[in-house]
Amino acid sequence: MSPRRRRTSRIFRQQVGARLKQLRQTLNLSQEEVAWEADVAQGSISNYETGRNDIPLSVLVAICQALNTSPIEVLSSVTERPLEVTAELVSSR
């Protein structure tokens, strides 16, 4: 993976994680409560919120259900630039 791609991926993960954290805190839910509803470990929620780990699509859907939102809403809140770069990377494969 190129340095640019790694950087874009990290930024994307951090932005998605920050949005999930914001939604969780707005609902006054703990990481543990979301983890329970999404059937993942609390440490996984922490890693997703900080952007340390990629979120598998099935887990993103489960987390969004626990937060009463949709993956589309979460992903559309990510800044435009990283999504453009990500789209470029996907289309270049």
N, CA, C and O atoms as a CHARMM CRD file, in Angstrom:
* protein
*
  372
    1    1 MET  N      0.85100  -1.17000   0.00000 PROA 1      0.00000
    2    1 MET  CA     0.00000   0.00000   0.00000 PROA 1      0.00000
    3    1 MET  C      0.90100   1.23800   0.00000 PROA 1      0.00000
    4    1 MET  O      1.87500   1.31300   0.74800 PROA 1      0.00000
    5    2 SER  N      0.56300   2.18500  -0.83500 PROA 2      0.00000
    6    2 SER  CA     1.36900   3.39600  -0.93900 PROA 2      0.00000
    7    2 SER  C      1.15600   4.27100   0.29300 PROA 2      0.00000
    8    2 SER  O      0.13700   4.15100   0.97200 PROA 2      0.00000
    9    3 PRO  N      2.11700   5.15300   0.58300 PROA 3      0.00000
   10    3 PRO  CA     1.95800   6.06000   1.73200 PROA 3      0.00000
   11    3 PRO  C      0.70400   6.92000   1.61500 PROA 3      0.00000
   12    3 PRO  O      0.03200   7.17700   2.61300 PROA 3      0.00000
   13    4 ARG  N      0.39100   7.36100   0.41300 PROA 4      0.00000
   14    4 ARG  CA    -0.81300   8.19900   0.22000 PROA 4      0.00000
   15    4 ARG  C     -2.07500   7.40700   0.54800 PROA 4      0.00000
   16    4 ARG  O     -2.98900   7.90800   1.20300 PROA 4      0.00000
   17    5 ARG  N     -2.10400   6.17700   0.08600 PROA 5      0.00000
   18    5 ARG  CA    -3.26900   5.32600   0.33600 PROA 5      0.00000
   19    5 ARG  C     -3.41300   5.02900   1.83000 PROA 5      0.00000
   20    5 ARG  O     -4.52000   5.05700   2.36700 PROA 5      0.00000
   21    6 ARG  N     -2.28100   4.74400   2.50500 PROA 6      0.00000
   22    6 ARG  CA    -2.32000   4.49200   3.95500 PROA 6      0.00000
   23    6 ARG  C     -2.84000   5.71600   4.69500 PROA 6      0.00000
   24    6 ARG  O     -3.66700   5.59600   5.59900 PROA 6      0.00000
   25    7 ARG  N     -2.35900   6.88800   4.31300 PROA 7      0.00000
   26    7 ARG  CA    -2.77900   8.13100   4.96800 PROA 7      0.00000
   27    7 ARG  C     -4.27300   8.37300   4.75600 PROA 7      0.00000
   28    7 ARG  O     -4.98600   8.72800   5.69500 PROA 7      0.00000
   29    8 THR  N     -4.74300   8.18300   3.52800 PROA 8      0.00000
   30    8 THR  CA    -6.15600   8.36900   3.22100 PROA 8      0.00000
   31    8 THR  C     -7.01100   7.38500   3.99700 PROA 8      0.00000
   32    8 THR  O     -8.06400   7.75200   4.52000 PROA 8      0.00000
   33    9 SER  N     -6.56800   6.14000   4.07600 PROA 9      0.00000
   34    9 SER  CA    -7.29400   5.11900   4.81200 PROA 9      0.00000
   35    9 SER  C     -7.37100   5.46900   6.29700 PROA 9      0.00000
   36    9 SER  O     -8.42200   5.32200   6.92100 PROA 9      0.00000
   37   10 ARG  N     -6.25700   5.93300   6.85600 PROA 10     0.00000
   38   10 ARG  CA    -6.22500   6.30700   8.27900 PROA 10     0.00000
   39   10 ARG  C     -7.15400   7.48500   8.54400 PROA 10     0.00000
   40   10 ARG  O     -7.90200   7.47900   9.52200 PROA 10     0.00000
   41   11 ILE  N     -7.11100   8.49300   7.68200 PROA 11     0.00000
   42   11 ILE  CA    -7.97200   9.66400   7.84900 PROA 11     0.00000
   43   11 ILE  C     -9.43900   9.24800   7.76500 PROA 11     0.00000
   44   11 ILE  O    -10.25900   9.68400   8.57400 PROA 11     0.00000
   45   12 PHE  N     -9.76000   8.42400   6.80800 PROA 12     0.00000
   46   12 PHE  CA   -11.13100   7.94700   6.64400 PROA 12     0.00000
   47   12 PHE  C    -11.60000   7.21100   7.89000 PROA 12     0.00000
   48   12 PHE  O    -12.68700   7.47900   8.40100 PROA 12     0.00000
   49   13 ARG  N    -10.76800   6.26600   8.38900 PROA 13     0.00000
   50   13 ARG  CA   -11.12100   5.51700   9.60800 PROA 13     0.00000
   51   13 ARG  C    -11.33700   6.46200  10.78300 PROA 13     0.00000
   52   13 ARG  O    -12.28500   6.29200  11.55000 PROA 13     0.00000
   53   14 GLN  N    -10.46100   7.45900  10.92900 PROA 14     0.00000
   54   14 GLN  CA   -10.57800   8.39500  12.04900 PROA 14     0.00000
   55   14 GLN  C    -11.85700   9.22000  11.95100 PROA 14     0.00000
   56   14 GLN  O    -12.51500   9.46400  12.96200 PROA 14     0.00000
   57   15 GLN  N    -12.21200   9.64800  10.75100 PROA 15     0.00000
   58   15 GLN  CA   -13.42600  10.45000  10.58200 PROA 15     0.00000
   59   15 GLN  C    -14.68600   9.63100  10.83500 PROA 15     0.00000
   60   15 GLN  O    -15.62000  10.10900  11.47800 PROA 15     0.00000
   61   16 VAL  N    -14.71300   8.41700  10.33800 PROA 16     0.00000
   62   16 VAL  CA   -15.87000   7.54200  10.58800 PROA 16     0.00000
   63   16 VAL  C    -15.96200   7.25900  12.08100 PROA 16     0.00000
   64   16 VAL  O    -17.04600   7.32900  12.66100 PROA 16     0.00000
   65   17 GLY  N    -14.84500   6.94300  12.70000 PROA 17     0.00000
   66   17 GLY  CA   -14.81900   6.67000  14.13700 PROA 17     0.00000
   67   17 GLY  C    -15.27600   7.85000  14.96700 PROA 17     0.00000
   68   17 GLY  O    -16.02000   7.69200  15.93500 PROA 17     0.00000
   69   18 ALA  N    -14.82600   9.04300  14.58000 PROA 18     0.00000
   70   18 ALA  CA   -15.22600  10.25600  15.31200 PROA 18     0.00000
   71   18 ALA  C    -16.73800  10.48000  15.19900 PROA 18     0.00000
   72   18 ALA  O    -17.38300  10.89700  16.16100 PROA 18     0.00000
   73   19 ARG  N    -17.29300  10.20100  14.02400 PROA 19     0.00000
   74   19 ARG  CA   -18.74100  10.36200  13.84000 PROA 19     0.00000
   75   19 ARG  C    -19.51000   9.34600  14.68200 PROA 19     0.00000
   76   19 ARG  O    -20.52400   9.68400  15.29200 PROA 19     0.00000
   77   20 LEU  N    -19.03200   8.11300  14.71400 PROA 20     0.00000
   78   20 LEU  CA   -19.69200   7.10700  15.54400 PROA 20     0.00000
   79   20 LEU  C    -19.63800   7.48900  17.01500 PROA 20     0.00000
   80   20 LEU  O    -20.62600   7.34200  17.73400 PROA 20     0.00000
   81   21 LYS  N    -18.49000   7.97800  17.46200 PROA 21     0.00000
   82   21 LYS  CA   -18.34000   8.40200  18.84800 PROA 21     0.00000
   83   21 LYS  C    -19.29300   9.55300  19.16400 PROA 21     0.00000
   84   21 LYS  O    -19.93700   9.56700  20.21300 PROA 21     0.00000
   85   22 GLN  N    -19.37400  10.50900  18.25300 PROA 22     0.00000
   86   22 GLN  CA   -20.27200  11.64900  18.44500 PROA 22     0.00000
   87   22 GLN  C    -21.72500  11.18700  18.58600 PROA 22     0.00000
   88   22 GLN  O    -22.44900  11.64400  19.47000 PROA 22     0.00000
   89   23 LEU  N    -22.13300  10.29200  17.71600 PROA 23     0.00000
   90   23 LEU  CA   -23.50300   9.77100  17.79000 PROA 23     0.00000
   91   23 LEU  C    -23.73400   9.02100  19.09400 PROA 23     0.00000
   92   23 LEU  O    -24.77400   9.18200  19.73300 PROA 23     0.00000
   93   24 ARG  N    -22.76700   8.20200  19.48700 PROA 24     0.00000
   94   24 ARG  CA   -22.89300   7.43100  20.73700 PROA 24     0.00000
   95   24 ARG  C    -23.02800   8.36800  21.93200 PROA 24     0.00000
   96   24 ARG  O    -23.88100   8.16300  22.79500 PROA 24     0.00000
   97   25 GLN  N    -22.19100   9.38500  21.98000 PROA 25     0.00000
   98   25 GLN  CA   -22.22700  10.31900  23.10400 PROA 25     0.00000
   99   25 GLN  C    -23.50900  11.14900  23.11300 PROA 25     0.00000
  100   25 GLN  O    -24.02800  11.47600  24.18100 PROA 25     0.00000
  101   26 THR  N    -24.01700  11.49000  21.94100 PROA 26     0.00000
  102   26 THR  CA   -25.28100  12.22500  21.85300 PROA 26     0.00000
  103   26 THR  C    -26.42100  11.41400  22.46600 PROA 26     0.00000
  104   26 THR  O    -27.33700  11.96600  23.07600 PROA 26     0.00000
  105   27 LEU  N    -26.34800  10.10500  22.29400 PROA 27     0.00000
  106   27 LEU  CA   -27.37200   9.21800  22.85100 PROA 27     0.00000
  107   27 LEU  C    -27.08500   8.81100  24.29100 PROA 27     0.00000
  108   27 LEU  O    -27.82700   8.02600  24.88400 PROA 27     0.00000
  109   28 ASN  N    -25.99800   9.35200  24.85100 PROA 28     0.00000
  110   28 ASN  CA   -25.58000   9.02100  26.22000 PROA 28     0.00000
  111   28 ASN  C    -25.39600   7.51700  26.42000 PROA 28     0.00000
  112   28 ASN  O    -25.79800   6.95600  27.44000 PROA 28     0.00000
  113   29 LEU  N    -24.78700   6.88500  25.43500 PROA 29     0.00000
  114   29 LEU  CA   -24.50300   5.45700  25.52600 PROA 29     0.00000
  115   29 LEU  C    -23.01800   5.25400  25.78600 PROA 29     0.00000
  116   29 LEU  O    -22.18400   6.02200  25.30800 PROA 29     0.00000
  117   30 SER  N    -22.69800   4.22800  26.53700 PROA 30     0.00000
  118   30 SER  CA   -21.29700   3.87000  26.76500 PROA 30     0.00000
  119   30 SER  C    -20.82600   2.98800  25.61000 PROA 30     0.00000
  120   30 SER  O    -21.62900   2.43100  24.86300 PROA 30     0.00000
  121   31 GLN  N    -19.50900   2.87800  25.48600 PROA 31     0.00000
  122   31 GLN  CA   -18.96600   1.96000  24.49400 PROA 31     0.00000
  123   31 GLN  C    -19.44900   0.54100  24.77400 PROA 31     0.00000
  124   31 GLN  O    -19.74800  -0.22000  23.85400 PROA 31     0.00000
  125   32 GLU  N    -19.51900   0.20700  26.03100 PROA 32     0.00000
  126   32 GLU  CA   -19.96300  -1.13200  26.41900 PROA 32     0.00000
  127   32 GLU  C    -21.39900  -1.39600  25.96000 PROA 32     0.00000
  128   32 GLU  O    -21.70100  -2.48500  25.47200 PROA 32     0.00000
  129   33 GLU  N    -22.28000  -0.41000  26.11100 PROA 33     0.00000
  130   33 GLU  CA   -23.67600  -0.58600  25.69500 PROA 33     0.00000
  131   33 GLU  C    -23.78400  -0.79700  24.18300 PROA 33     0.00000
  132   33 GLU  O    -24.53500  -1.65300  23.71500 PROA 33     0.00000
  133   34 VAL  N    -23.02200  -0.00400  23.43200 PROA 34     0.00000
  134   34 VAL  CA   -23.03800  -0.15000  21.97800 PROA 34     0.00000
  135   34 VAL  C    -22.44600  -1.50400  21.58700 PROA 34     0.00000
  136   34 VAL  O    -22.96400  -2.19000  20.70600 PROA 34     0.00000
  137   35 ALA  N    -21.36400  -1.87400  22.25000 PROA 35     0.00000
  138   35 ALA  CA   -20.72300  -3.16000  21.97000 PROA 35     0.00000
  139   35 ALA  C    -21.70100  -4.31000  22.20500 PROA 35     0.00000
  140   35 ALA  O    -21.77400  -5.24500  21.40800 PROA 35     0.00000
  141   36 TRP  N    -22.43800  -4.23200  23.28700 PROA 36     0.00000
  142   36 TRP  CA   -23.41400  -5.27400  23.61600 PROA 36     0.00000
  143   36 TRP  C    -24.46500  -5.39300  22.50500 PROA 36     0.00000
  144   36 TRP  O    -24.77700  -6.49100  22.04400 PROA 36     0.00000
  145   37 GLU  N    -24.99900  -4.25200  22.09000 PROA 37     0.00000
  146   37 GLU  CA   -26.03500  -4.24400  21.04600 PROA 37     0.00000
  147   37 GLU  C    -25.49400  -4.71100  19.69500 PROA 37     0.00000
  148   37 GLU  O    -26.20100  -5.36400  18.92700 PROA 37     0.00000
  149   38 ALA  N    -24.24000  -4.37300  19.41300 PROA 38     0.00000
  150   38 ALA  CA   -23.64100  -4.72200  18.11800 PROA 38     0.00000
  151   38 ALA  C    -22.95800  -6.09100  18.13800 PROA 38     0.00000
  152   38 ALA  O    -22.48100  -6.57200  17.11000 PROA 38     0.00000
  153   39 ASP  N    -22.91700  -6.70600  19.31000 PROA 39     0.00000
  154   39 ASP  CA   -22.30500  -8.03200  19.48300 PROA 39     0.00000
  155   39 ASP  C    -20.81700  -8.04100  19.12200 PROA 39     0.00000
  156   39 ASP  O    -20.32900  -8.92900  18.42400 PROA 39     0.00000
  157   40 VAL  N    -20.11100  -7.01100  19.62900 PROA 40     0.00000
  158   40 VAL  CA   -18.65100  -6.93000  19.49000 PROA 40     0.00000
  159   40 VAL  C    -18.05800  -6.58600  20.85200 PROA 40     0.00000
  160   40 VAL  O    -18.78600  -6.21900  21.77400 PROA 40     0.00000
  161   41 ALA  N    -16.77300  -6.70000  20.97600 PROA 41     0.00000
  162   41 ALA  CA   -16.10600  -6.36800  22.23300 PROA 41     0.00000
  163   41 ALA  C    -16.03500  -4.85500  22.42600 PROA 41     0.00000
  164   41 ALA  O    -15.95600  -4.09900  21.45700 PROA 41     0.00000
  165   42 GLN  N    -16.06400  -4.42500  23.67400 PROA 42     0.00000
  166   42 GLN  CA   -15.96100  -2.99300  23.98200 PROA 42     0.00000
  167   42 GLN  C    -14.65500  -2.42800  23.43200 PROA 42     0.00000
  168   42 GLN  O    -14.62900  -1.29700  22.94600 PROA 42     0.00000
  169   43 GLY  N    -13.57600  -3.19900  23.50300 PROA 43     0.00000
  170   43 GLY  CA   -12.29600  -2.74300  22.97200 PROA 43     0.00000
  171   43 GLY  C    -12.34400  -2.49600  21.47700 PROA 43     0.00000
  172   43 GLY  O    -11.64300  -1.62500  20.96200 PROA 43     0.00000
  173   44 SER  N    -13.17100  -3.26200  20.77900 PROA 44     0.00000
  174   44 SER  CA   -13.34600  -3.05600  19.33800 PROA 44     0.00000
  175   44 SER  C    -14.00200  -1.70700  19.07500 PROA 44     0.00000
  176   44 SER  O    -13.59100  -0.97900  18.17100 PROA 44     0.00000
  177   45 ILE  N    -15.01000  -1.37600  19.85600 PROA 45     0.00000
  178   45 ILE  CA   -15.67500  -0.07600  19.69900 PROA 45     0.00000
  179   45 ILE  C    -14.65300   1.03900  19.90400 PROA 45     0.00000
  180   45 ILE  O    -14.61200   1.99900  19.13500 PROA 45     0.00000
  181   46 SER  N    -13.84300   0.91100  20.92600 PROA 46     0.00000
  182   46 SER  CA   -12.79400   1.90700  21.18100 PROA 46     0.00000
  183   46 SER  C    -11.85800   2.02800  19.98300 PROA 46     0.00000
  184   46 SER  O    -11.53400   3.13500  19.55400 PROA 46     0.00000
  185   47 ASN  N    -11.42900   0.90200  19.44800 PROA 47     0.00000
  186   47 ASN  CA   -10.51900   0.91700  18.30000 PROA 47     0.00000
  187   47 ASN  C    -11.16900   1.50500  17.05000 PROA 47     0.00000
  188   47 ASN  O    -10.50200   2.17900  16.26600 PROA 47     0.00000
  189   48 TYR  N    -12.45200   1.25900  16.86100 PROA 48     0.00000
  190   48 TYR  CA   -13.15200   1.83900  15.71600 PROA 48     0.00000
  191   48 TYR  C    -13.29200   3.35300  15.89500 PROA 48     0.00000
  192   48 TYR  O    -13.07100   4.11800  14.95600 PROA 48     0.00000
  193   49 GLU  N    -13.65600   3.77500  17.09400 PROA 49     0.00000
  194   49 GLU  CA   -13.85200   5.20700  17.33600 PROA 49     0.00000
  195   49 GLU  C    -12.56700   6.01600  17.18400 PROA 49     0.00000
  196   49 GLU  O    -12.61300   7.18100  16.78700 PROA 49     0.00000
  197   50 THR  N    -11.44000   5.41900  17.49100 PROA 50     0.00000
  198   50 THR  CA   -10.17000   6.13400  17.36600 PROA 50     0.00000
  199   50 THR  C     -9.55000   5.96700  15.98100 PROA 50     0.00000
  200   50 THR  O     -8.54800   6.61100  15.67100 PROA 50     0.00000
  201   51 GLY  N    -10.13300   5.11400  15.15200 PROA 51     0.00000
  202   51 GLY  CA    -9.60300   4.89800  13.81700 PROA 51     0.00000
  203   51 GLY  C     -8.43800   3.93200  13.77400 PROA 51     0.00000
  204   51 GLY  O     -7.76100   3.82600  12.75100 PROA 51     0.00000
  205   52 ARG  N     -8.19200   3.22800  14.86400 PROA 52     0.00000
  206   52 ARG  CA    -7.09300   2.25400  14.88500 PROA 52     0.00000
  207   52 ARG  C     -7.36600   1.05300  13.99800 PROA 52     0.00000
  208   52 ARG  O     -6.44600   0.50900  13.38700 PROA 52     0.00000
  209   53 ASN  N     -8.62200   0.63600  13.92200 PROA 53     0.00000
  210   53 ASN  CA    -8.97600  -0.56000  13.15300 PROA 53     0.00000
  211   53 ASN  C    -10.01800  -0.23300  12.09600 PROA 53     0.00000
  212   53 ASN  O    -10.86500   0.64100  12.28100 PROA 53     0.00000
  213   54 ASP  N     -9.93800  -0.95900  10.97600 PROA 54     0.00000
  214   54 ASP  CA   -11.00200  -0.89800   9.97300 PROA 54     0.00000
  215   54 ASP  C    -12.25600  -1.51400  10.57200 PROA 54     0.00000
  216   54 ASP  O    -12.18300  -2.42600  11.39600 PROA 54     0.00000
  217   55 ILE  N    -13.40500  -1.00700  10.15000 PROA 55     0.00000
  218   55 ILE  CA   -14.67500  -1.55600  10.62200 PROA 55     0.00000
  219   55 ILE  C    -15.24800  -2.43000   9.51000 PROA 55     0.00000
  220   55 ILE  O    -15.54900  -1.92700   8.42700 PROA 55     0.00000
  221   56 PRO  N    -15.40300  -3.72100   9.75700 PROA 56     0.00000
  222   56 PRO  CA   -16.06000  -4.56000   8.74500 PROA 56     0.00000
  223   56 PRO  C    -17.48000  -4.03600   8.49100 PROA 56     0.00000
  224   56 PRO  O    -18.14200  -3.53900   9.40200 PROA 56     0.00000
  225   57 LEU  N    -17.92700  -4.15500   7.25400 PROA 57     0.00000
  226   57 LEU  CA   -19.23800  -3.62000   6.88900 PROA 57     0.00000
  227   57 LEU  C    -20.35200  -4.16900   7.77200 PROA 57     0.00000
  228   57 LEU  O    -21.23200  -3.41900   8.19700 PROA 57     0.00000
  229   58 SER  N    -20.32200  -5.45700   8.05000 PROA 58     0.00000
  230   58 SER  CA   -21.38200  -6.05000   8.88400 PROA 58     0.00000
  231   58 SER  C    -21.36700  -5.45600  10.29500 PROA 58     0.00000
  232   58 SER  O    -22.42200  -5.29000  10.90700 PROA 58     0.00000
  233   59 VAL  N    -20.19400  -5.14000  10.80400 PROA 59     0.00000
  234   59 VAL  CA   -20.08000  -4.53600  12.13800 PROA 59     0.00000
  235   59 VAL  C    -20.55000  -3.08400  12.09000 PROA 59     0.00000
  236   59 VAL  O    -21.22600  -2.62100  13.00900 PROA 59     0.00000
  237   60 LEU  N    -20.19500  -2.36100  11.02200 PROA 60     0.00000
  238   60 LEU  CA   -20.66500  -0.97700  10.87700 PROA 60     0.00000
  239   60 LEU  C    -22.18400  -0.93300  10.87400 PROA 60     0.00000
  240   60 LEU  O    -22.78700  -0.06900  11.51100 PROA 60     0.00000
  241   61 VAL  N    -22.79600  -1.85700  10.16200 PROA 61     0.00000
  242   61 VAL  CA   -24.26900  -1.92300  10.12500 PROA 61     0.00000
  243   61 VAL  C    -24.82000  -2.18100  11.52300 PROA 61     0.00000
  244   61 VAL  O    -25.78000  -1.53100  11.93500 PROA 61     0.00000
  245   62 ALA  N    -24.22900  -3.11500  12.25500 PROA 62     0.00000
  246   62 ALA  CA   -24.70100  -3.43800  13.61000 PROA 62     0.00000
  247   62 ALA  C    -24.52300  -2.24600  14.55400 PROA 62     0.00000
  248   62 ALA  O    -25.40600  -1.95400  15.36000 PROA 62     0.00000
  249   63 ILE  N    -23.39900  -1.56900  14.45500 PROA 63     0.00000
  250   63 ILE  CA   -23.16100  -0.38800  15.30400 PROA 63     0.00000
  251   63 ILE  C    -24.17300   0.70600  14.96300 PROA 63     0.00000
  252   63 ILE  O    -24.72800   1.34600  15.85700 PROA 63     0.00000
  253   64 CYS  N    -24.40600   0.91500  13.68500 PROA 64     0.00000
  254   64 CYS  CA   -25.37800   1.93700  13.27300 PROA 64     0.00000
  255   64 CYS  C    -26.77600   1.60500  13.77600 PROA 64     0.00000
  256   64 CYS  O    -27.51800   2.49800  14.18500 PROA 64     0.00000
  257   65 GLN  N    -27.13900   0.32800  13.74800 PROA 65     0.00000
  258   65 GLN  CA   -28.44800  -0.06500  14.29100 PROA 65     0.00000
  259   65 GLN  C    -28.51800   0.25500  15.77800 PROA 65     0.00000
  260   65 GLN  O    -29.54600   0.72500  16.26500 PROA 65     0.00000
  261   66 ALA  N    -27.43400   0.00400  16.49700 PROA 66     0.00000
  262   66 ALA  CA   -27.40000   0.30800  17.93400 PROA 66     0.00000
  263   66 ALA  C    -27.50800   1.80600  18.18700 PROA 66     0.00000
  264   66 ALA  O    -27.98900   2.23500  19.23500 PROA 66     0.00000
  265   67 LEU  N    -27.05500   2.59900  17.21500 PROA 67     0.00000
  266   67 LEU  CA   -27.07800   4.06100  17.35700 PROA 67     0.00000
  267   67 LEU  C    -28.28200   4.69300  16.65400 PROA 67     0.00000
  268   67 LEU  O    -28.37100   5.91600  16.54500 PROA 67     0.00000
  269   68 ASN  N    -29.20100   3.85800  16.18100 PROA 68     0.00000
  270   68 ASN  CA   -30.40500   4.33900  15.48600 PROA 68     0.00000
  271   68 ASN  C    -30.07700   5.25800  14.32100 PROA 68     0.00000
  272   68 ASN  O    -30.69100   6.31100  14.14800 PROA 68     0.00000
  273   69 THR  N    -29.10700   4.84400  13.53100 PROA 69     0.00000
  274   69 THR  CA   -28.73100   5.60400  12.34500 PROA 69     0.00000
  275   69 THR  C    -28.41800   4.62200  11.23100 PROA 69     0.00000
  276   69 THR  O    -28.58200   3.41300  11.39600 PROA 69     0.00000
  277   70 SER  N    -27.97300   5.13600  10.11300 PROA 70     0.00000
  278   70 SER  CA   -27.63000   4.26600   8.98200 PROA 70     0.00000
  279   70 SER  C    -26.16900   4.45800   8.60600 PROA 70     0.00000
  280   70 SER  O    -25.59500   5.51900   8.85200 PROA 70     0.00000
  281   71 PRO  N    -25.57200   3.44500   8.01600 PROA 71     0.00000
  282   71 PRO  CA   -24.19400   3.59900   7.55000 PROA 71     0.00000
  283   71 PRO  C    -24.05200   4.75100   6.55000 PROA 71     0.00000
  284   71 PRO  O    -23.02400   5.42600   6.51300 PROA 71     0.00000
  285   72 ILE  N    -25.08600   4.96600   5.74900 PROA 72     0.00000
  286   72 ILE  CA   -25.04200   6.06300   4.76600 PROA 72     0.00000
  287   72 ILE  C    -24.91200   7.39800   5.47800 PROA 72     0.00000
  288   72 ILE  O    -24.14100   8.25700   5.05100 PROA 72     0.00000
  289   73 GLU  N    -25.66100   7.58000   6.55900 PROA 73     0.00000
  290   73 GLU  CA   -25.58000   8.83800   7.30300 PROA 73     0.00000
  291   73 GLU  C    -24.18400   9.01500   7.89400 PROA 73     0.00000
  292   73 GLU  O    -23.62800  10.11300   7.85900 PROA 73     0.00000
  293   74 VAL  N    -23.62800   7.95800   8.42700 PROA 74     0.00000
  294   74 VAL  CA   -22.29000   8.03200   9.01900 PROA 74     0.00000
  295   74 VAL  C    -21.25500   8.33400   7.94600 PROA 74     0.00000
  296   74 VAL  O    -20.41900   9.22000   8.12200 PROA 74     0.00000
  297   75 LEU  N    -21.30400   7.61200   6.84900 PROA 75     0.00000
  298   75 LEU  CA   -20.30200   7.78600   5.80400 PROA 75     0.00000
  299   75 LEU  C    -20.44100   9.12200   5.08100 PROA 75     0.00000
  300   75 LEU  O    -19.44400   9.69600   4.64200 PROA 75     0.00000
  301   76 SER  N    -21.66000   9.61600   4.95600 PROA 76     0.00000
  302   76 SER  CA   -21.85100  10.89900   4.26400 PROA 76     0.00000
  303   76 SER  C    -21.34900  12.06700   5.10200 PROA 76     0.00000
  304   76 SER  O    -21.16500  13.16600   4.57800 PROA 76     0.00000
  305   77 SER  N    -21.12600  11.85100   6.38400 PROA 77     0.00000
  306   77 SER  CA   -20.62200  12.92700   7.23900 PROA 77     0.00000
  307   77 SER  C    -19.10800  13.07600   7.15400 PROA 77     0.00000
  308   77 SER  O    -18.54300  14.03400   7.68200 PROA 77     0.00000
  309   78 VAL  N    -18.45300  12.12800   6.48900 PROA 78     0.00000
  310   78 VAL  CA   -17.00400  12.18300   6.33200 PROA 78     0.00000
  311   78 VAL  C    -16.68100  13.26900   5.31900 PROA 78     0.00000
  312   78 VAL  O    -17.40500  13.44700   4.34000 PROA 78     0.00000
  313   79 THR  N    -15.59100  13.99500   5.55600 PROA 79     0.00000
  314   79 THR  CA   -15.25800  15.08900   4.64900 PROA 79     0.00000
  315   79 THR  C    -15.08500  14.59800   3.22800 PROA 79     0.00000
  316   79 THR  O    -14.70800  13.45100   2.98900 PROA 79     0.00000
  317   80 GLU  N    -15.36400  15.47400   2.30000 PROA 80     0.00000
  318   80 GLU  CA   -15.41100  15.10600   0.90000 PROA 80     0.00000
  319   80 GLU  C    -14.06200  14.64800   0.34900 PROA 80     0.00000
  320   80 GLU  O    -14.02000  13.68600  -0.41700 PROA 80     0.00000
  321   81 ARG  N    -12.99500  15.28200   0.70200 PROA 81     0.00000
  322   81 ARG  CA   -11.69100  14.97500   0.11800 PROA 81     0.00000
  323   81 ARG  C    -11.28700  13.50800   0.29300 PROA 81     0.00000
  324   81 ARG  O    -10.95300  12.86200  -0.70100 PROA 81     0.00000
  325   82 PRO  N    -11.30100  12.95400   1.50600 PROA 82     0.00000
  326   82 PRO  CA   -10.91200  11.55000   1.62500 PROA 82     0.00000
  327   82 PRO  C    -11.80800  10.61300   0.82500 PROA 82     0.00000
  328   82 PRO  O    -11.32800   9.60700   0.30400 PROA 82     0.00000
  329   83 LEU  N    -13.11100  10.92400   0.71600 PROA 83     0.00000
  330   83 LEU  CA   -13.99200  10.06500  -0.05800 PROA 83     0.00000
  331   83 LEU  C    -13.63000  10.12400  -1.53200 PROA 83     0.00000
  332   83 LEU  O    -13.67000   9.10300  -2.21800 PROA 83     0.00000
  333   84 GLU  N    -13.27300  11.32100  -2.03500 PROA 84     0.00000
  334   84 GLU  CA   -12.87100  11.44600  -3.43200 PROA 84     0.00000
  335   84 GLU  C    -11.62900  10.61700  -3.68900 PROA 84     0.00000
  336   84 GLU  O    -11.55300   9.89200  -4.68100 PROA 84     0.00000
  337   85 VAL  N    -10.66100  10.72200  -2.80300 PROA 85     0.00000
  338   85 VAL  CA    -9.42300   9.96400  -2.96100 PROA 85     0.00000
  339   85 VAL  C     -9.71300   8.47600  -2.87500 PROA 85     0.00000
  340   85 VAL  O     -9.16700   7.69200  -3.65100 PROA 85     0.00000
  341   86 THR  N    -10.56500   8.08100  -1.94200 PROA 86     0.00000
  342   86 THR  CA   -10.91700   6.66900  -1.79800 PROA 86     0.00000
  343   86 THR  C    -11.60600   6.17000  -3.05600 PROA 86     0.00000
  344   86 THR  O    -11.31500   5.06600  -3.51700 PROA 86     0.00000
  345   87 ALA  N    -12.51400   6.96000  -3.62400 PROA 87     0.00000
  346   87 ALA  CA   -13.18900   6.57100  -4.85800 PROA 87     0.00000
  347   87 ALA  C    -12.18600   6.41800  -5.99900 PROA 87     0.00000
  348   87 ALA  O    -12.30200   5.50000  -6.81100 PROA 87     0.00000
  349   88 GLU  N    -11.20700   7.31200  -6.06100 PROA 88     0.00000
  350   88 GLU  CA   -10.17000   7.20200  -7.07500 PROA 88     0.00000
  351   88 GLU  C     -9.40100   5.89900  -6.91900 PROA 88     0.00000
  352   88 GLU  O     -9.12400   5.20900  -7.90000 PROA 88     0.00000
  353   89 LEU  N     -9.05900   5.57000  -5.68200 PROA 89     0.00000
  354   89 LEU  CA    -8.28800   4.36200  -5.42900 PROA 89     0.00000
  355   89 LEU  C     -9.06400   3.11600  -5.80600 PROA 89     0.00000
  356   89 LEU  O     -8.50300   2.17800  -6.37300 PROA 89     0.00000
  357   90 VAL  N    -10.35100   3.10100  -5.49600 PROA 90     0.00000
  358   90 VAL  CA   -11.18100   1.93600  -5.80700 PROA 90     0.00000
  359   90 VAL  C    -11.35300   1.79600  -7.31600 PROA 90     0.00000
  360   90 VAL  O    -11.27700   0.68900  -7.84800 PROA 90     0.00000
  361   91 SER  N    -11.58400   2.91000  -8.00600 PROA 91     0.00000
  362   91 SER  CA   -11.81200   2.83700  -9.44900 PROA 91     0.00000
  363   91 SER  C    -10.54000   2.51700 -10.22300 PROA 91     0.00000
  364   91 SER  O    -10.60900   2.06800 -11.36700 PROA 91     0.00000
  365   92 SER  N     -9.37500   2.74300  -9.60800 PROA 92     0.00000
  366   92 SER  CA    -8.11400   2.46800 -10.30200 PROA 92     0.00000
  367   92 SER  C     -7.70000   1.00300 -10.21800 PROA 92     0.00000
  368   92 SER  O     -6.70200   0.60900 -10.82000 PROA 92     0.00000
  369   93 ARG  N     -8.45300   0.19600  -9.48200 PROA 93     0.00000
  370   93 ARG  CA    -8.10200  -1.22900  -9.33900 PROA 93     0.00000
  371   93 ARG  C     -8.48900  -2.01500 -10.54700 PROA 93     0.00000
  372   93 ARG  O     -8.26700  -3.22400 -10.59400 PROA 93     0.00000
